[in-house]
Amino acid sequence: MGDATGLPLALGLRMFVEGEIPIKGVISPESEGINHGKMLLEICNLFGIRDASIKIDRSWEC
């Protein structure tokens, strides 16, 4: 996992620069302004994982 540590930050920065994250300023990683499914699918694509089934649970919403 060490090789993938910077991927969420890099993908989040790219999404922000491309206008996909509409929130400005300091935001938490679990913010609703971030499309987490898209980010996880991009990480899977980078690692060559094609049949990823992603389910995002938020424990604080249960």
mmCIF file as gemmi writes it, N, C-alpha and C atoms, coordinates in Angstrom:
data_model
loop_
_atom_site.group_PDB
_atom_site.id
_atom_site.type_symbol
_atom_site.label_atom_id
_atom_site.label_alt_id
_atom_site.label_comp_id
_atom_site.label_asym_id
_atom_site.label_entity_id
_atom_site.label_seq_id
_atom_site.pdbx_PDB_ins_code
_atom_site.Cartn_x
_atom_site.Cartn_y
_atom_site.Cartn_z
_atom_site.occupancy
_atom_site.B_iso_or_equiv
_atom_site.pdbx_formal_charge
_atom_site.auth_seq_id
_atom_site.auth_asym_id
_atom_site.pdbx_PDB_model_num
ATOM 1 N N . MET Axp A 1 ? 0.811 -1.19 0 1 0 ? 1 A 1
ATOM 2 C CA . MET Axp A 1 ? 0 0 0 1 0 ? 1 A 1
ATOM 3 C C . MET Axp A 1 ? 0.855 1.254 0 1 0 ? 1 A 1
ATOM 4 N N . GLY Axp A 2 ? 2.108 1.14 0.409 1 0 ? 2 A 1
ATOM 5 C CA . GLY Axp A 2 ? 2.979 2.297 0.476 1 0 ? 2 A 1
ATOM 6 C C . GLY Axp A 2 ? 3.1 3.031 -0.851 1 0 ? 2 A 1
ATOM 7 N N . ASP Axp A 3 ? 3.11 2.283 -1.95 1 0 ? 3 A 1
ATOM 8 C CA . ASP Axp A 3 ? 3.224 2.908 -3.27 1 0 ? 3 A 1
ATOM 9 C C . ASP Axp A 3 ? 1.985 3.715 -3.645 1 0 ? 3 A 1
ATOM 10 N N . ALA Axp A 4 ? 0.862 3.425 -3.02 1 0 ? 4 A 1
ATOM 11 C CA . ALA Axp A 4 ? -0.399 4.091 -3.377 1 0 ? 4 A 1
ATOM 12 C C . ALA Axp A 4 ? -0.769 5.217 -2.417 1 0 ? 4 A 1
ATOM 13 N N . THR Axp A 5 ? 0.08 5.513 -1.448 1 0 ? 5 A 1
ATOM 14 C CA . THR Axp A 5 ? -0.263 6.487 -0.411 1 0 ? 5 A 1
ATOM 15 C C . THR Axp A 5 ? -0.625 7.855 -0.971 1 0 ? 5 A 1
ATOM 16 N N . GLY Axp A 6 ? 0.078 8.328 -1.978 1 0 ? 6 A 1
ATOM 17 C CA . GLY Axp A 6 ? -0.164 9.662 -2.516 1 0 ? 6 A 1
ATOM 18 C C . GLY Axp A 6 ? -1.256 9.739 -3.563 1 0 ? 6 A 1
ATOM 19 N N . LEU Axp A 7 ? -1.801 8.607 -3.989 1 0 ? 7 A 1
ATOM 20 C CA . LEU Axp A 7 ? -2.8 8.624 -5.056 1 0 ? 7 A 1
ATOM 21 C C . LEU Axp A 7 ? -4.067 9.399 -4.71 1 0 ? 7 A 1
ATOM 22 N N . PRO Axp A 8 ? -4.68 9.215 -3.546 1 0 ? 8 A 1
ATOM 23 C CA . PRO Axp A 8 ? -5.887 10.003 -3.25 1 0 ? 8 A 1
ATOM 24 C C . PRO Axp A 8 ? -5.628 11.509 -3.281 1 0 ? 8 A 1
ATOM 25 N N . LEU Axp A 9 ? -4.484 11.929 -2.754 1 0 ? 9 A 1
ATOM 26 C CA . LEU Axp A 9 ? -4.158 13.349 -2.78 1 0 ? 9 A 1
ATOM 27 C C . LEU Axp A 9 ? -3.975 13.843 -4.211 1 0 ? 9 A 1
ATOM 28 N N . ALA Axp A 10 ? -3.237 13.084 -5.016 1 0 ? 10 A 1
ATOM 29 C CA . ALA Axp A 10 ? -2.998 13.493 -6.403 1 0 ? 10 A 1
ATOM 30 C C . ALA Axp A 10 ? -4.3 13.525 -7.207 1 0 ? 10 A 1
ATOM 31 N N . LEU Axp A 11 ? -5.13 12.508 -7.051 1 0 ? 11 A 1
ATOM 32 C CA . LEU Axp A 11 ? -6.403 12.479 -7.775 1 0 ? 11 A 1
ATOM 33 C C . LEU Axp A 11 ? -7.344 13.571 -7.28 1 0 ? 11 A 1
ATOM 34 N N . GLY Axp A 12 ? -7.338 13.826 -5.972 1 0 ? 12 A 1
ATOM 35 C CA . GLY Axp A 12 ? -8.161 14.903 -5.43 1 0 ? 12 A 1
ATOM 36 C C . GLY Axp A 12 ? -7.72 16.261 -5.955 1 0 ? 12 A 1
ATOM 37 N N . LEU Axp A 13 ? -6.425 16.453 -6.06 1 0 ? 13 A 1
ATOM 38 C CA . LEU Axp A 13 ? -5.915 17.715 -6.604 1 0 ? 13 A 1
ATOM 39 C C . LEU Axp A 13 ? -6.321 17.876 -8.061 1 0 ? 13 A 1
ATOM 40 N N . ARG Axp A 14 ? -6.195 16.794 -8.829 1 0 ? 14 A 1
ATOM 41 C CA . ARG Axp A 14 ? -6.597 16.863 -10.238 1 0 ? 14 A 1
ATOM 42 C C . ARG Axp A 14 ? -8.091 17.17 -10.367 1 0 ? 14 A 1
ATOM 43 N N . MET Axp A 15 ? -8.911 16.529 -9.536 1 0 ? 15 A 1
ATOM 44 C CA . MET Axp A 15 ? -10.354 16.782 -9.564 1 0 ? 15 A 1
ATOM 45 C C . MET Axp A 15 ? -10.655 18.23 -9.186 1 0 ? 15 A 1
ATOM 46 N N . PHE Axp A 16 ? -9.913 18.775 -8.219 1 0 ? 16 A 1
ATOM 47 C CA . PHE Axp A 16 ? -10.115 20.159 -7.811 1 0 ? 16 A 1
ATOM 48 C C . PHE Axp A 16 ? -9.738 21.121 -8.934 1 0 ? 16 A 1
ATOM 49 N N . VAL Axp A 17 ? -8.581 20.885 -9.543 1 0 ? 17 A 1
ATOM 50 C CA . VAL Axp A 17 ? -8.103 21.763 -10.622 1 0 ? 17 A 1
ATOM 51 C C . VAL Axp A 17 ? -9.056 21.725 -11.818 1 0 ? 17 A 1
ATOM 52 N N . GLU Axp A 18 ? -9.637 20.554 -12.088 1 0 ? 18 A 1
ATOM 53 C CA . GLU Axp A 18 ? -10.56 20.409 -13.214 1 0 ? 18 A 1
ATOM 54 C C . GLU Axp A 18 ? -11.985 20.851 -12.867 1 0 ? 18 A 1
ATOM 55 N N . GLY Axp A 19 ? -12.186 21.377 -11.674 1 0 ? 19 A 1
ATOM 56 C CA . GLY Axp A 19 ? -13.492 21.899 -11.288 1 0 ? 19 A 1
ATOM 57 C C . GLY Axp A 19 ? -14.499 20.86 -10.838 1 0 ? 19 A 1
ATOM 58 N N . GLU Axp A 20 ? -14.048 19.637 -10.558 1 0 ? 20 A 1
ATOM 59 C CA . GLU Axp A 20 ? -14.968 18.575 -10.144 1 0 ? 20 A 1
ATOM 60 C C . GLU Axp A 20 ? -15.268 18.609 -8.649 1 0 ? 20 A 1
ATOM 61 N N . ILE Axp A 21 ? -14.5 19.385 -7.898 1 0 ? 21 A 1
ATOM 62 C CA . ILE Axp A 21 ? -14.758 19.572 -6.478 1 0 ? 21 A 1
ATOM 63 C C . ILE Axp A 21 ? -15.139 21.037 -6.309 1 0 ? 21 A 1
ATOM 64 N N . PRO Axp A 22 ? -16.42 21.31 -6.116 1 0 ? 22 A 1
ATOM 65 C CA . PRO Axp A 22 ? -16.882 22.7 -6.102 1 0 ? 22 A 1
ATOM 66 C C . PRO Axp A 22 ? -16.589 23.461 -4.814 1 0 ? 22 A 1
ATOM 67 N N . ILE Axp A 23 ? -16.21 22.758 -3.764 1 0 ? 23 A 1
ATOM 68 C CA . ILE Axp A 23 ? -15.991 23.393 -2.464 1 0 ? 23 A 1
ATOM 69 C C . ILE Axp A 23 ? -14.594 24.009 -2.431 1 0 ? 23 A 1
ATOM 70 N N . LYS Axp A 24 ? -14.513 25.218 -1.95 1 0 ? 24 A 1
ATOM 71 C CA . LYS Axp A 24 ? -13.222 25.905 -1.839 1 0 ? 24 A 1
ATOM 72 C C . LYS Axp A 24 ? -12.76 25.897 -0.387 1 0 ? 24 A 1
ATOM 73 N N . GLY Axp A 25 ? -11.466 25.996 -0.178 1 0 ? 25 A 1
ATOM 74 C CA . GLY Axp A 25 ? -10.905 26.061 1.168 1 0 ? 25 A 1
ATOM 75 C C . GLY Axp A 25 ? -10.539 24.688 1.702 1 0 ? 25 A 1
ATOM 76 N N . VAL Axp A 26 ? -10.383 24.614 3.003 1 0 ? 26 A 1
ATOM 77 C CA . VAL Axp A 26 ? -10.012 23.361 3.657 1 0 ? 26 A 1
ATOM 78 C C . VAL Axp A 26 ? -11.271 22.535 3.872 1 0 ? 26 A 1
ATOM 79 N N . ILE Axp A 27 ? -11.279 21.322 3.356 1 0 ? 27 A 1
ATOM 80 C CA . ILE Axp A 27 ? -12.431 20.435 3.515 1 0 ? 27 A 1
ATOM 81 C C . ILE Axp A 27 ? -11.951 19.078 4.016 1 0 ? 27 A 1
ATOM 82 N N . SER Axp A 28 ? -12.839 18.341 4.632 1 0 ? 28 A 1
ATOM 83 C CA . SER Axp A 28 ? -12.482 17.013 5.135 1 0 ? 28 A 1
ATOM 84 C C . SER Axp A 28 ? -12.521 16.002 3.993 1 0 ? 28 A 1
ATOM 85 N N . PRO Axp A 29 ? -11.722 14.941 4.099 1 0 ? 29 A 1
ATOM 86 C CA . PRO Axp A 29 ? -11.688 13.934 3.034 1 0 ? 29 A 1
ATOM 87 C C . PRO Axp A 29 ? -13.038 13.265 2.774 1 0 ? 29 A 1
ATOM 88 N N . GLU Axp A 30 ? -13.899 13.217 3.79 1 0 ? 30 A 1
ATOM 89 C CA . GLU Axp A 30 ? -15.199 12.574 3.609 1 0 ? 30 A 1
ATOM 90 C C . GLU Axp A 30 ? -16.276 13.549 3.156 1 0 ? 30 A 1
ATOM 91 N N . SER Axp A 31 ? -15.891 14.718 2.75 1 0 ? 31 A 1
ATOM 92 C CA . SER Axp A 31 ? -16.835 15.744 2.315 1 0 ? 31 A 1
ATOM 93 C C . SER Axp A 31 ? -17.709 15.256 1.168 1 0 ? 31 A 1
ATOM 94 N N . GLU Axp A 32 ? -18.957 15.699 1.152 1 0 ? 32 A 1
ATOM 95 C CA . GLU Axp A 32 ? -19.881 15.317 0.082 1 0 ? 32 A 1
ATOM 96 C C . GLU Axp A 32 ? -19.514 15.952 -1.252 1 0 ? 32 A 1
ATOM 97 N N . GLY Axp A 33 ? -18.647 16.948 -1.235 1 0 ? 33 A 1
ATOM 98 C CA . GLY Axp A 33 ? -18.245 17.603 -2.471 1 0 ? 33 A 1
ATOM 99 C C . GLY Axp A 33 ? -17.265 16.793 -3.297 1 0 ? 33 A 1
ATOM 100 N N . ILE Axp A 34 ? -16.808 15.667 -2.757 1 0 ? 34 A 1
ATOM 101 C CA . ILE Axp A 34 ? -15.845 14.812 -3.454 1 0 ? 34 A 1
ATOM 102 C C . ILE Axp A 34 ? -16.569 13.569 -3.949 1 0 ? 34 A 1
ATOM 103 N N . ASN Axp A 35 ? -16.393 13.248 -5.212 1 0 ? 35 A 1
ATOM 104 C CA . ASN Axp A 35 ? -16.982 12.034 -5.778 1 0 ? 35 A 1
ATOM 105 C C . ASN Axp A 35 ? -16.045 10.867 -5.453 1 0 ? 35 A 1
ATOM 106 N N . HIS Axp A 36 ? -16.293 10.222 -4.323 1 0 ? 36 A 1
ATOM 107 C CA . HIS Axp A 36 ? -15.406 9.159 -3.848 1 0 ? 36 A 1
ATOM 108 C C . HIS Axp A 36 ? -15.424 7.936 -4.753 1 0 ? 36 A 1
ATOM 109 N N . GLY Axp A 37 ? -16.577 7.632 -5.3 1 0 ? 37 A 1
ATOM 110 C CA . GLY Axp A 37 ? -16.671 6.488 -6.217 1 0 ? 37 A 1
ATOM 111 C C . GLY Axp A 37 ? -15.777 6.675 -7.426 1 0 ? 37 A 1
ATOM 112 N N . LYS Axp A 38 ? -15.794 7.87 -7.997 1 0 ? 38 A 1
ATOM 113 C CA . LYS Axp A 38 ? -14.952 8.154 -9.153 1 0 ? 38 A 1
ATOM 114 C C . LYS Axp A 38 ? -13.48 8.04 -8.785 1 0 ? 38 A 1
ATOM 115 N N . MET Axp A 39 ? -13.118 8.573 -7.622 1 0 ? 39 A 1
ATOM 116 C CA . MET Axp A 39 ? -11.721 8.511 -7.201 1 0 ? 39 A 1
ATOM 117 C C . MET Axp A 39 ? -11.263 7.063 -7.017 1 0 ? 39 A 1
ATOM 118 N N . LEU Axp A 40 ? -12.097 6.25 -6.369 1 0 ? 40 A 1
ATOM 119 C CA . LEU Axp A 40 ? -11.739 4.847 -6.164 1 0 ? 40 A 1
ATOM 120 C C . LEU Axp A 40 ? -11.663 4.084 -7.482 1 0 ? 40 A 1
ATOM 121 N N . LEU Axp A 41 ? -12.568 4.376 -8.414 1 0 ? 41 A 1
ATOM 122 C CA . LEU Axp A 41 ? -12.508 3.715 -9.722 1 0 ? 41 A 1
ATOM 123 C C . LEU Axp A 41 ? -11.24 4.103 -10.483 1 0 ? 41 A 1
ATOM 124 N N . GLU Axp A 42 ? -10.809 5.349 -10.354 1 0 ? 42 A 1
ATOM 125 C CA . GLU Axp A 42 ? -9.574 5.766 -11.013 1 0 ? 42 A 1
ATOM 126 C C . GLU Axp A 42 ? -8.36 5.065 -10.415 1 0 ? 42 A 1
ATOM 127 N N . ILE Axp A 43 ? -8.362 4.883 -9.099 1 0 ? 43 A 1
ATOM 128 C CA . ILE Axp A 43 ? -7.272 4.138 -8.457 1 0 ? 43 A 1
ATOM 129 C C . ILE Axp A 43 ? -7.268 2.696 -8.956 1 0 ? 43 A 1
ATOM 130 N N . CYS Axp A 44 ? -8.443 2.089 -9.056 1 0 ? 44 A 1
ATOM 131 C CA . CYS Axp A 44 ? -8.529 0.714 -9.582 1 0 ? 44 A 1
ATOM 132 C C . CYS Axp A 44 ? -8.001 0.648 -11.009 1 0 ? 44 A 1
ATOM 133 N N . ASN Axp A 45 ? -8.359 1.618 -11.825 1 0 ? 45 A 1
ATOM 134 C CA . ASN Axp A 45 ? -7.869 1.645 -13.207 1 0 ? 45 A 1
ATOM 135 C C . ASN Axp A 45 ? -6.355 1.767 -13.251 1 0 ? 45 A 1
ATOM 136 N N . LEU Axp A 46 ? -5.78 2.584 -12.38 1 0 ? 46 A 1
ATOM 137 C CA . LEU Axp A 46 ? -4.323 2.734 -12.358 1 0 ? 46 A 1
ATOM 138 C C . LEU Axp A 46 ? -3.624 1.416 -12.03 1 0 ? 46 A 1
ATOM 139 N N . PHE Axp A 47 ? -4.263 0.596 -11.188 1 0 ? 47 A 1
ATOM 140 C CA . PHE Axp A 47 ? -3.687 -0.691 -10.812 1 0 ? 47 A 1
ATOM 141 C C . PHE Axp A 47 ? -4.147 -1.835 -11.703 1 0 ? 47 A 1
ATOM 142 N N . GLY Axp A 48 ? -4.948 -1.525 -12.722 1 0 ? 48 A 1
ATOM 143 C CA . GLY Axp A 48 ? -5.389 -2.545 -13.657 1 0 ? 48 A 1
ATOM 144 C C . GLY Axp A 48 ? -6.514 -3.419 -13.145 1 0 ? 48 A 1
ATOM 145 N N . ILE Axp A 49 ? -7.226 -2.966 -12.145 1 0 ? 49 A 1
ATOM 146 C CA . ILE Axp A 49 ? -8.357 -3.717 -11.603 1 0 ? 49 A 1
ATOM 147 C C . ILE Axp A 49 ? -9.585 -3.329 -12.41 1 0 ? 49 A 1
ATOM 148 N N . ARG Axp A 50 ? -10.132 -4.261 -13.161 1 0 ? 50 A 1
ATOM 149 C CA . ARG Axp A 50 ? -11.228 -3.95 -14.083 1 0 ? 50 A 1
ATOM 150 C C . ARG Axp A 50 ? -12.611 -4.265 -13.544 1 0 ? 50 A 1
ATOM 151 N N . ASP Axp A 51 ? -12.726 -5.247 -12.683 1 0 ? 51 A 1
ATOM 152 C CA . ASP Axp A 51 ? -14.042 -5.677 -12.197 1 0 ? 51 A 1
ATOM 153 C C . ASP Axp A 51 ? -14.255 -5.272 -10.745 1 0 ? 51 A 1
ATOM 154 N N . ALA Axp A 52 ? -14.016 -4.007 -10.453 1 0 ? 52 A 1
ATOM 155 C CA . ALA Axp A 52 ? -14.146 -3.532 -9.072 1 0 ? 52 A 1
ATOM 156 C C . ALA Axp A 52 ? -15.609 -3.272 -8.732 1 0 ? 52 A 1
ATOM 157 N N . SER Axp A 53 ? -16.01 -3.8 -7.622 1 0 ? 53 A 1
ATOM 158 C CA . SER Axp A 53 ? -17.338 -3.516 -7.091 1 0 ? 53 A 1
ATOM 159 C C . SER Axp A 53 ? -17.117 -2.651 -5.855 1 0 ? 53 A 1
ATOM 160 N N . ILE Axp A 54 ? -17.53 -1.395 -5.925 1 0 ? 54 A 1
ATOM 161 C CA . ILE Axp A 54 ? -17.249 -0.455 -4.852 1 0 ? 54 A 1
ATOM 162 C C . ILE Axp A 54 ? -18.544 -0.056 -4.159 1 0 ? 54 A 1
ATOM 163 N N . LYS Axp A 55 ? -18.541 -0.22 -2.847 1 0 ? 55 A 1
ATOM 164 C CA . LYS Axp A 55 ? -19.666 0.224 -2.029 1 0 ? 55 A 1
ATOM 165 C C . LYS Axp A 55 ? -19.085 1.131 -0.95 1 0 ? 55 A 1
ATOM 166 N N . ILE Axp A 56 ? -19.572 2.351 -0.881 1 0 ? 56 A 1
ATOM 167 C CA . ILE Axp A 56 ? -19.074 3.308 0.097 1 0 ? 56 A 1
ATOM 168 C C . ILE Axp A 56 ? -20.081 3.411 1.227 1 0 ? 56 A 1
ATOM 169 N N . ASP Axp A 57 ? -19.646 3.067 2.432 1 0 ? 57 A 1
ATOM 170 C CA . ASP Axp A 57 ? -20.479 3.183 3.618 1 0 ? 57 A 1
ATOM 171 C C . ASP Axp A 57 ? -19.957 4.323 4.476 1 0 ? 57 A 1
ATOM 172 N N . ARG Axp A 58 ? -20.874 5.072 5.015 1 0 ? 58 A 1
ATOM 173 C CA . ARG Axp A 58 ? -20.517 6.139 5.937 1 0 ? 58 A 1
ATOM 174 C C . ARG Axp A 58 ? -21.153 5.807 7.278 1 0 ? 58 A 1
ATOM 175 N N . SER Axp A 59 ? -20.323 5.393 8.229 1 0 ? 59 A 1
ATOM 176 C CA . SER Axp A 59 ? -20.84 4.912 9.515 1 0 ? 59 A 1
ATOM 177 C C . SER Axp A 59 ? -21.647 5.959 10.257 1 0 ? 59 A 1
ATOM 178 N N . TRP Axp A 60 ? -21.35 7.222 10.058 1 0 ? 60 A 1
ATOM 179 C CA . TRP Axp A 60 ? -22.061 8.267 10.771 1 0 ? 60 A 1
ATOM 180 C C . TRP Axp A 60 ? -23.456 8.535 10.195 1 0 ? 60 A 1
ATOM 181 N N . GLU Axp A 61 ? -23.79 7.945 9.04 1 0 ? 61 A 1
ATOM 182 C CA . GLU Axp A 61 ? -25.112 8.141 8.435 1 0 ? 61 A 1
ATOM 183 C C . GLU Axp A 61 ? -26.071 6.992 8.757 1 0 ? 61 A 1
ATOM 184 N N . CYS Axp A 62 ? -25.598 5.955 9.417 1 0 ? 62 A 1
ATOM 185 C CA . CYS Axp A 62 ? -26.445 4.784 9.714 1 0 ? 62 A 1
ATOM 186 C C . CYS Axp A 62 ? -27.353 5.033 10.867 1 0 ? 62 A 1
